[in-house]
Amino acid sequence: MFRSAGIFVLLLFPTVVLGQSEPAAVGGTASFWAGGEISSFNPDYSCSSNLPFGCKSQLVGPAAFFDLNVAPKWGAEGEARWLHWDGFGGQIESNYLAGGRYRLARYGRLDAWAKLLLGAGLITTPDFPAAGGVKGSYFAWSPGGTLEFRLTQQISLRGDYEYQIWPSFAGPPTYDNSTGAVIEHNHGITPDGFSLGLAWKFAGP
């Protein structure tokens, strides 16, 4: 996990540097925020439903993110998430995504954003390395939305929803003990869930 986090930070370093110098280029309107969250996701594997809280074994874990707002309504976002807790049979998922964001509305201290991120999703399925288990990384993309409530000039409370799409994932069939149904996993997976955390402003107005 720590090696992946280090790679993520190195890849984003040029963006951070840009975020620190950007305000002068856009008239002082840019800002750079970063923070952490706790996430709860339906992994859409070994689950009979892909609703955000529709899995008996929700994956839970921390996330780190940055937001580089280069204009009043436009910005960039990057995130790393490690869903390593409470998975059935040792199942875990992680993701490393980055992309654009657009502010839909502002009501006083509350901002509503839409986003579209691209990157990689990593999965270890239940009981790996037993027969039928899968461990690998896959292309992923994710539309989502974020609500940010500014507590102070430097700190915001943040709630986030993401619907991730891993189109190339294909795994062995699984068996639902409650219904007796065989669940095929050859058409990708769509993990989705909510996160709650805090963001700190490091640069900008």
C-alpha positions as a Markdown table, in Angstrom:
| # | Residue | x | y | z |
|---|---|---|---|---|
| 1 | Met | 0.0 | 0.0 | 0.0 |
| 2 | Phe | 2.7 | 2.5 | 1.0 |
| 3 | Arg | 4.7 | 1.8 | -2.3 |
| 4 | Ser | 1.5 | 2.6 | -4.3 |
| 5 | Ala | 1.0 | 5.7 | -2.2 |
| 6 | Gly | 4.5 | 6.8 | -2.9 |
| 7 | Ile | 4.1 | 6.3 | -6.7 |
| 8 | Phe | 0.8 | 8.3 | -6.5 |
| 9 | Val | 2.5 | 11.2 | -4.8 |
| 10 | Leu | 5.4 | 11.3 | -7.3 |
| 11 | Leu | 3.0 | 11.3 | -10.2 |
| 12 | Leu | 1.1 | 14.1 | -8.8 |
| 13 | Phe | 4.1 | 16.3 | -7.7 |
| 14 | Pro | 4.2 | 18.3 | -11.0 |
| 15 | Thr | 0.5 | 19.1 | -10.6 |
| 16 | Val | 1.0 | 20.2 | -7.0 |
| 17 | Val | 3.8 | 22.5 | -8.1 |
| 18 | Leu | 1.6 | 23.9 | -10.8 |
| 19 | Gly | -1.1 | 24.4 | -8.3 |
| 20 | Gln | 1.2 | 26.5 | -6.2 |
| 21 | Ser | 2.2 | 28.8 | -9.0 |
| 22 | Glu | -1.2 | 28.9 | -10.8 |
| 23 | Pro | -2.8 | 31.8 | -8.9 |
| 24 | Ala | -0.4 | 34.3 | -10.5 |
| 25 | Ala | -1.3 | 33.0 | -14.0 |
| 26 | Val | -5.1 | 33.2 | -13.5 |
| 27 | Gly | -5.4 | 36.4 | -11.5 |
| 28 | Gly | -5.3 | 34.9 | -8.0 |
| 29 | Thr | -8.4 | 32.7 | -8.4 |
| 30 | Ala | -6.8 | 29.3 | -8.2 |
| 31 | Ser | -6.7 | 27.3 | -5.0 |
| 32 | Phe | -5.1 | 24.0 | -3.9 |
| 33 | Trp | -6.8 | 21.8 | -1.3 |
| 34 | Ala | -5.8 | 18.3 | 0.0 |
| 35 | Gly | -7.2 | 16.0 | 2.6 |
| 36 | Gly | -8.3 | 12.6 | 3.7 |
| 37 | Glu | -11.5 | 10.6 | 3.9 |
| 38 | Ile | -13.0 | 7.4 | 5.2 |
| 39 | Ser | -14.9 | 5.4 | 2.5 |
| 40 | Ser | -17.5 | 2.7 | 2.4 |
| 41 | Phe | -17.9 | 0.9 | -0.9 |
| 42 | Asn | -19.9 | -1.9 | -2.4 |
| 43 | Pro | -17.2 | -3.8 | -4.3 |
| 44 | Asp | -19.7 | -5.3 | -6.8 |
| 45 | Tyr | -18.0 | -8.7 | -6.4 |
| 46 | Ser | -19.4 | -11.4 | -4.2 |
| 47 | Cys | -22.5 | -9.2 | -3.8 |
| 48 | Ser | -26.0 | -9.8 | -5.1 |
| 49 | Ser | -26.7 | -6.0 | -5.4 |
| 50 | Asn | -24.5 | -3.1 | -6.6 |
| 51 | Leu | -26.4 | -0.5 | -4.6 |
| 52 | Pro | -24.0 | 1.7 | -2.5 |
| 53 | Phe | -24.9 | -0.1 | 0.7 |
| 54 | Gly | -26.3 | -3.2 | -0.9 |
| 55 | Cys | -23.5 | -5.6 | 0.1 |
| 56 | Lys | -23.3 | -7.6 | 3.3 |
| 57 | Ser | -19.5 | -7.2 | 3.2 |
| 58 | Gln | -19.0 | -3.5 | 2.5 |
| 59 | Leu | -15.3 | -2.5 | 1.9 |
| 60 | Val | -14.1 | 0.2 | 4.2 |
| 61 | Gly | -10.8 | 2.2 | 4.2 |
| 62 | Pro | -9.0 | 5.5 | 4.0 |
| 63 | Ala | -8.5 | 7.8 | 1.0 |
| 64 | Ala | -6.3 | 10.7 | 0.2 |
| 65 | Phe | -7.2 | 13.4 | -2.4 |
| 66 | Phe | -6.3 | 16.8 | -3.8 |
| 67 | Asp | -8.4 | 19.4 | -5.5 |
| 68 | Leu | -6.7 | 22.0 | -7.8 |
| 69 | Asn | -9.4 | 24.7 | -8.6 |
| 70 | Val | -7.9 | 26.7 | -11.4 |
| 71 | Ala | -11.0 | 28.8 | -12.1 |
| 72 | Pro | -14.3 | 29.6 | -10.2 |
| 73 | Lys | -16.1 | 26.6 | -11.7 |
| 74 | Trp | -13.4 | 24.3 | -13.1 |
| 75 | Gly | -10.7 | 22.3 | -11.5 |
| 76 | Ala | -8.8 | 19.0 | -11.3 |
| 77 | Glu | -8.9 | 16.2 | -8.8 |
| 78 | Gly | -6.8 | 13.2 | -7.9 |
| 79 | Glu | -7.3 | 10.5 | -5.3 |
| 80 | Ala | -5.9 | 7.3 | -3.9 |
| 81 | Arg | -8.2 | 5.0 | -2.0 |
| 82 | Trp | -7.4 | 1.8 | 0.0 |
| 83 | Leu | -10.5 | -0.3 | 0.8 |
| 84 | His | -8.7 | -3.0 | 2.9 |
| 85 | Trp | -11.2 | -3.5 | 5.8 |
| 86 | Asp | -14.2 | -5.8 | 6.3 |
| 87 | Gly | -14.0 | -7.5 | 3.0 |
| 88 | Phe | -15.5 | -11.0 | 2.7 |
| 89 | Gly | -12.8 | -13.7 | 2.5 |
| 90 | Gly | -10.0 | -11.1 | 2.6 |
| 91 | Gln | -11.3 | -9.2 | -0.4 |
| 92 | Ile | -9.7 | -5.8 | -1.0 |
| 93 | Glu | -10.0 | -3.0 | -3.6 |
| 94 | Ser | -7.9 | 0.1 | -4.2 |
| 95 | Asn | -8.1 | 2.9 | -6.8 |
| 96 | Tyr | -5.8 | 5.6 | -8.1 |
| 97 | Leu | -7.8 | 8.1 | -10.2 |
| 98 | Ala | -7.5 | 11.7 | -11.5 |
| 99 | Gly | -9.5 | 13.9 | -13.8 |
| 100 | Gly | -11.6 | 17.1 | -14.0 |
| 101 | Arg | -14.3 | 18.6 | -11.8 |
| 102 | Tyr | -17.0 | 21.3 | -12.4 |
| 103 | Arg | -18.9 | 23.3 | -9.8 |
| 104 | Leu | -22.6 | 22.9 | -10.4 |
| 105 | Ala | -23.9 | 25.3 | -7.7 |
| 106 | Arg | -23.0 | 27.3 | -4.6 |
| 107 | Tyr | -25.3 | 28.0 | -1.7 |
| 108 | Gly | -23.5 | 30.2 | 0.9 |
| 109 | Arg | -20.7 | 28.0 | 2.3 |
| 110 | Leu | -21.9 | 24.9 | 0.4 |
| 111 | Asp | -20.5 | 23.9 | -3.0 |
| 112 | Ala | -21.8 | 21.1 | -5.2 |
| 113 | Trp | -19.3 | 19.6 | -7.7 |
| 114 | Ala | -19.5 | 17.0 | -10.5 |
| 115 | Lys | -16.4 | 15.1 | -11.5 |
| 116 | Leu | -15.1 | 12.5 | -14.0 |
| 117 | Leu | -11.9 | 10.6 | -13.1 |
| 118 | Leu | -9.8 | 8.0 | -14.9 |
| 119 | Gly | -7.1 | 5.7 | -13.7 |
| 120 | Ala | -6.5 | 2.2 | -12.2 |
| 121 | Gly | -8.5 | -0.1 | -10.0 |
| 122 | Leu | -6.8 | -2.9 | -8.1 |
| 123 | Ile | -8.6 | -5.9 | -6.7 |
| 124 | Thr | -7.9 | -9.1 | -4.7 |
| 125 | Thr | -10.9 | -11.3 | -4.7 |
| 126 | Pro | -12.1 | -13.5 | -1.7 |
| 127 | Asp | -9.8 | -16.3 | -0.6 |
| 128 | Phe | -7.0 | -15.5 | -3.1 |
| 129 | Pro | -4.7 | -17.3 | -3.9 |
| 130 | Ala | -7.1 | -20.3 | -3.7 |
| 131 | Ala | -8.4 | -21.7 | -6.9 |
| 132 | Gly | -10.8 | -19.2 | -8.6 |
| 133 | Gly | -9.2 | -16.2 | -6.9 |
| 134 | Val | -8.1 | -13.2 | -8.9 |
| 135 | Lys | -5.6 | -10.4 | -8.1 |
| 136 | Gly | -4.8 | -7.7 | -10.6 |
| 137 | Ser | -5.1 | -4.1 | -11.8 |
| 138 | Tyr | -7.6 | -2.8 | -14.4 |
| 139 | Phe | -8.5 | 0.4 | -16.2 |
| 140 | Ala | -11.2 | 2.3 | -14.3 |
| 141 | Trp | -13.2 | 5.4 | -14.8 |
| 142 | Ser | -15.6 | 7.1 | -12.5 |
| 143 | Pro | -18.3 | 9.8 | -12.6 |
| 144 | Gly | -19.2 | 11.2 | -9.2 |
| 145 | Gly | -20.3 | 14.1 | -7.1 |
| 146 | Thr | -18.9 | 16.1 | -4.1 |
| 147 | Leu | -20.5 | 18.3 | -1.6 |
| 148 | Glu | -18.1 | 20.7 | 0.3 |
| 149 | Phe | -19.1 | 22.8 | 3.3 |
| 150 | Arg | -16.5 | 25.4 | 4.2 |
| 151 | Leu | -16.1 | 25.3 | 8.0 |
| 152 | Thr | -13.4 | 28.0 | 8.0 |
| 153 | Gln | -11.3 | 29.8 | 5.4 |
| 154 | Gln | -8.8 | 26.9 | 5.5 |
| 155 | Ile | -11.0 | 23.8 | 6.3 |
| 156 | Ser | -13.9 | 22.2 | 4.5 |
| 157 | Leu | -16.1 | 19.2 | 5.4 |
| 158 | Arg | -16.5 | 17.0 | 2.4 |
| 159 | Gly | -18.9 | 14.3 | 1.3 |
| 160 | Asp | -18.4 | 12.3 | -1.9 |
| 161 | Tyr | -20.1 | 9.7 | -4.0 |
| 162 | Glu | -18.4 | 7.7 | -6.8 |
| 163 | Tyr | -19.7 | 5.2 | -9.3 |
| 164 | Gln | -16.7 | 3.4 | -10.6 |
| 165 | Ile | -16.7 | 1.4 | -13.9 |
| 166 | Trp | -14.0 | -1.3 | -14.4 |
| 167 | Pro | -15.0 | -2.5 | -18.0 |
| 168 | Ser | -12.2 | -5.0 | -18.5 |
| 169 | Phe | -12.5 | -7.0 | -15.3 |
| 170 | Ala | -13.4 | -10.6 | -15.7 |
| 171 | Gly | -13.5 | -13.1 | -12.8 |
| 172 | Pro | -14.7 | -16.6 | -12.2 |
| 173 | Pro | -18.4 | -17.2 | -11.4 |
| 174 | Thr | -19.4 | -17.0 | -7.7 |
| 175 | Tyr | -22.3 | -18.7 | -5.9 |
| 176 | Asp | -24.9 | -16.7 | -3.8 |
| 177 | Asn | -25.7 | -18.9 | -0.8 |
| 178 | Ser | -28.8 | -17.0 | 0.0 |
| 179 | Thr | -30.5 | -17.4 | -3.4 |
| 180 | Gly | -28.7 | -20.3 | -5.0 |
| 181 | Ala | -27.9 | -18.2 | -8.0 |
| 182 | Val | -24.6 | -18.4 | -9.9 |
| 183 | Ile | -23.2 | -14.8 | -10.4 |
| 184 | Glu | -21.2 | -14.3 | -13.6 |
| 185 | His | -18.3 | -11.8 | -13.6 |
| 186 | Asn | -17.4 | -11.4 | -17.2 |
| 187 | His | -18.8 | -8.0 | -18.0 |
| 188 | Gly | -16.8 | -5.8 | -15.7 |
| 189 | Ile | -17.7 | -4.5 | -12.3 |
| 190 | Thr | -19.1 | -1.3 | -10.9 |
| 191 | Pro | -18.0 | -0.6 | -7.4 |
| 192 | Asp | -19.7 | 2.5 | -5.8 |
| 193 | Gly | -19.8 | 4.1 | -2.5 |
| 194 | Phe | -19.6 | 7.2 | -0.2 |
| 195 | Ser | -16.8 | 9.0 | 1.5 |
| 196 | Leu | -16.7 | 11.5 | 4.3 |
| 197 | Gly | -13.6 | 13.6 | 5.2 |
| 198 | Leu | -11.9 | 17.0 | 5.6 |
| 199 | Ala | -10.0 | 19.2 | 3.1 |
| 200 | Trp | -7.3 | 21.7 | 4.0 |
| 201 | Lys | -6.5 | 24.7 | 1.8 |
| 202 | Phe | -2.7 | 25.0 | 1.2 |
| 203 | Ala | -2.7 | 27.8 | -1.4 |
| 204 | Gly | -5.1 | 30.3 | -2.9 |
| 205 | Pro | -7.8 | 32.8 | -1.8 |
